[in-house]
Amino acid sequence: MKLSHKLMMVSTAALIGVSPVISTSQAVTVQAAKKATAKKKTSKKGTIKLSRNAYVYDKDGKRLKTYMGSAKNTKIVKGITLNYRSKVTISGKDYYDIGNGAFVKAANVGYVDGKKVGKTTPAANTAVTGKIKHNAYIYDAKGKTNKKKIKKGQTVSFDQSIHIGKKLYYRISGQDNQFIKAANVGKLSGKLKPADTDNTPSDNQNDPTVITLSHNAYIYDGEGHSTKKLLRTGQQIQVDKLQYIGSKLYYRISDSNYPGTDQWVKKNNVGVITGKQLKPANSKPEQDPNSTLVTLARDANVYNDKGVLQTTKTFAKGHTARVSELRYIWVEAENKAVLFYKLQSDKNGFIKEDDVSTISGQKLTPVNTPESAKNATVNAAASDKKALQDLLNQDATVKASDAYKLSAKSLRDAYDAAITTGNQINSAGSTIAQVNDAVSKINTAKAALNGKKVVVADLKNLTSTEADQIVQLIATVNGVDKSAIQFSNNNTVLTITSANGFQQVLNISDYATTNK
């Protein structure tokens, strides 16, 4: 097939995606259409650069539900440069025509033809005053407060109003990032027009749900295990499901920036939510009936994970405690490995198994052995590190193999992390247990590397099925959507499009082979 003209255009999804094999140094533009249906102010054609995130509108000034084939593309992130054909007026507001019947508001444009746009303050947003009717916290533009208050009865001057999430706030005059909830203010001396109507929360239940993080947050899998991949405060992420995992609510990520179907973020790390408001897909689970409870036979001390008695922590005879683990800990004072229960209420608290009289609920078995408990306290000699050193020496060979290069990015990252930890442990004064754990993790990550080339009959005459298999492999390896990868010229030319629209030609032989 011929390389489609549409491949040269950049969708919003591609604009916010990332491909690890592509340069991102080249500026991106979107090809504008030749026809605009709104009334034109000028026929000049040039470029605009967005100074803030911008929604895409139709010729009547209504938000598009889909653009370039997807609802995800109806929002273009700030910093993107677009081609435009003309500046038009729709219902009294200025827009730029970016083609295909699509328009963006001029208010979201920072540069036109390379020149910075001057900003003017709307006359409607002159300062007005209002009396505080309840003690009111001061918030920032993300809806977070540092607990500073303005007391009831004070009169405050405001110069702007804006929605943060679903609530209306007034901005304190002369302050760029200090807001008070409108509900805490009495009657104003005048009117404040919202500074940006695009910040008004959407009531359209057909819009995709987008969350804005109010805290740094890890990504979890569907069982509540952290992947250790960190998301930053302020990031906006599309989600499609709200569900209890254990006793906590999580949103499921459905964003092209984060490929995968089993990625979740805790609801308590979420601030603003726009689009369709999701309800939990399941009920909050009752307390786990399989949890384990122990009752103490005598007054008992609490120990830490080093086997050291904590003199300030004791339990009385007959006390019942919930425990989560049974493990051996080397107690240096007794010169032996002792069996302990891990307290669920104390992240570093353990009680001796000998101090327990009765056990109810799920039966626990030791997670380690007396020998491994001792190894956790013994420094490793060079001979103890030999197996680890051998694995580290093999690293270059592993990374040159197809098994590594053609594995999913998540598998490569897991192997790289295990090697990094192994190098740190190998070069430091580590215990035998730490060395053994590093060896185990490297071996596990190495065994998971499953990359291999697609077997084809003829590299110069690929079938459509073979081409599809190659596209899927490249998408998996680079963590991008299949739409970013294209074959052309009868499946002889293979390209991948980066986040900024730059195209790179790939070698088909890097991903396919005729050897079975």
C-alpha positions, -999 to +999 in steps of 0.1 A: +000+000+000+011+036-005+020+057+025-011+075+034-012+113+034-028+111+068+004+096+082+021+130+077-005+145+100-001+143+137-031+132+159-035+145+194-029+110+207+005+109+189+013+144+201+012+132+237+027+097+232+064+087+236+085+064+214+119+054+228+135+049+194+126+083+179+143+118+182+120+145+196+141+175+186+120+184+155+091+209+158+057+195+150+030+210+128-005+198+119-016+203+083-046+226+080-075+220+057-081+244+028-117+252+037-132+269+066-169+273+071-169+301+096-167+338+088-131+347+080-113+377+093-082+371+072-070+346+046-034+346+058-019+311+064+007+304+090+015+287+123+002+291+158+017+277+191-006+268+220+001+284+254-024+262+272-043+229+265-069+235+239-102+218+230-112+214+194-145+230+182-167+228+151-177+257+129-205+266+153-182+269+183-194+236+199-169+211+213-162+181+191-169+147+206-144+131+182-116+145+161-094+126+136-113+094+146-111+095+184-125+113+214-089+114+228-079+138+200-104+165+210-078+180+234-044+192+222-017+198+248+000+231+253+033+238+235+022+222+202+027+241+170-002+239+144-007+251+109-037+274+104-054+288+074-073+317+088-085+335+119-122+334+122-150+348+144-176+323+157-204+337+180-183+367+188-152+348+198-119+344+178-108+310+166-081+296+144-091+273+116-068+242+118-085+222+090-109+193+087-137+214+101-118+220+133-110+252+152-091+261+184-098+292+205-075+322+199-074+326+237-053+294+240-027+306+215+006+321+227+024+327+194+012+335+159+037+331+131+065+330+156+055+362+174+042+363+210+006+373+214+000+402+237-024+396+266-052+419+277-073+418+308-110+416+300-129+447+312-154+424+329-127+412+353-120+444+371-117+440+409-148+436+429-152+431+467-170+406+489-173+399+526-161+365+540-191+348+556-172+318+569-135+313+579-120+305+545-089+286+534-067+299+506-062+275+477-039+273+447-050+267+411-049+229+417-073+231+446-047+225+472-044+245+504-016+253+528-042+258+556-038+296+556-071+313+565-090+345+560-113+351+589-151+356+588-162+392+584-132+405+564-137+422+531-116+409+502-110+422+467-112+397+438-103+401+401-112+367+386-134+337+390-126+302+378-138+266+383-113+242+399-129+208+395-166+213+401-164+242+425-163+279+418-134+300+432-126+337+433-090+348+428-076+374+453-068+406+435-031+409+426-024+372+434-017+348+405-022+317+425-044+324+456-081+315+455-111+313+479-141+291+474-170+312+462-193+294+487-174+312+516-180+347+501-211+368+505-226+390+478-201+407+455-200+444+447-199+436+410-198+407+385-168+385+378-167+367+344-150+333+345-114+337+333-115+305+312-147+288+303-127+257+293-120+252+330-157+247+337-163+211+346-180+190+319-214+177+326-213+156+294-214+120+304-202+111+269-169+129+275-139+107+284-130+108+321-098+127+328-082+128+363-056+154+375-033+141+402-031+161+435-002+141+448+027+120+433+012+085+428+025+050+420+009+029+393-006-004+407-017-037+390-052-051+395-042-069+427-030-037+443+008-044+438+029-013+431+048-013+398+071+015+413+064+036+382+057+071+396+032+097+383+037+133+392+015+159+408-005+178+382-005+151+355-037+146+336-046+110+327-076+094+310-093+067+329-122+044+322-131+025+354-134+031+392-131-001+413-123-013+448-090-032+450-089-045+486-104-017+507-093+012+485-107+028+454-086+029+422-090+044+387-080+022+358-057+040+333-069+040+296-044+065+282-022+062+251+007+075+272+005+044+294-001+013+272-015-017+290-049-029+304-040-035+340-027-002+353-044+016+382-039+047+404-054+053+439-084+076+440-071+094+471-042+108+449-067+124+425-078+160+426-098+173+397-120+149+377-135+161+343-158+143+318-179+113+327-181+108+365-174+072+373-191+051+400-174+021+417-179-010+395-179-032+427-189-029+463-164-022+491-153-057+503-160-067+538-131-074+561-111-103+549-125-135+565-092-152+559-072-128+580-052-143+609-058-134+646-035-145+674-041-143+712-012-139+736-005-165+762+015-141+784+026-105+786+048-101+755+074-078+741+074-065+705+106-069+684+117-051+652+129-069+620+164-070+633+154-091+663+159-062+687+134-059+716+114-027+717+112-017+753+084+008+747+061-017+731+044-045+750+011-064+749-007-079+779-017-115+783-050-123+765-045-095+739-057-103+704-038-090+674-042-093+637-010-106+620+000-109+583+031-130+582+052-157+599+089-154+595+123-163+611+143-134+624+179-138+637+180-127+673+216-118+681+210-117+719+199-153+717+223-163+689+196-182+670+168-178+645+134-173+662+099-176+647+078-144+648+044-132+637+043-098+619+018-074+633-005-059+608-009-027+627+029-021+630+050-019+599+081-030+618+066-049+648+069-086+655+058-109+683+073-143+691+054-173+680+062-188+715+042-160+731+010-170+712-016-193+728-043-195+701-046-188+664-078-182+644-084-176+607-060-183+579-031-205+588+003-190+581+035-208+571+070-193+574+081-172+545+118-180+550+141-205+567+163-202+598+193-203+575+181-174+554+174-154+586+210-159+597+223-150+562+205-117+566+230-107+593+262-122+578+284-101+555+290-117+521+326-127+512+339-126+476+331-163+472+295-156+483+292-131+454+305-153+426+271-162+412+261-125+413+293-115+396+288-141+368+253-127+361+266-091+360+294-102+335+267-116+312+248-084+311+263-070+278+256-104+261+220-104+273+213-069+261+227-077+226+203-106+222+169-105+205+154-120+237+162-086+254+159-061+225+126-075+213+109-079+247+083-056+259+097-024+275+083-034+309+103-066+308+135-048+297+130-022+325+126-050+351+158-067+339+177-033+339+165-026+374+176-060+387+211-055+371+214-020+386+205-033+421+229-062+416+258-039+408+250-018+439+250-049+461+281-064+445+301-032+451+289-026+487+293-044+520+262-066+516+248-095+535+246-130+520+208-127+520+210-095+499+233-111+475+211-142+472+180-120+467+198-100+439+208-132+421+172-144+423+157-112+409+182-111+380+175-147+371+138-141+373+139-110+351+163-126+327+140-157+323+111-134+316+128-119+285+110-135+256+117-113+226+121-129+192+118-119+156+087-126+134+094-156+111+085-147+075+088-165+041+104-135+022+116-103+037+110-085+004+076-099-002+057-097+031+021-109+034-004-087+051-005-111+081+033-110+084+033-072+082+006-070+110+028-093+132+058-071+127+038-039+135+025-055+167+060-065+177+073-030+172+044-015+191+051-038+221+089-032+220+085+006+220+054+009+241+035+028+214+001+024+197+001+004+165-013+035+147+022+051+150+038+023+128+031+021+091+041-001+061+042+014+026+053+006-010+038-029-009+052-036+026+088-028+017+092+005+037+086+005+075+082+038+094+074+049+130+061+083+139+073+100+170+054+121+195+063+153+176+054+139+141+090+130+131+092+098+110+120+073+111+125+045+087+132+011+105+150-019+092+125-047+087+153-073+093+157-060+129+122-074+136+117-102+111+138-132+098+134-161+074+152-184+098+129-208+116 
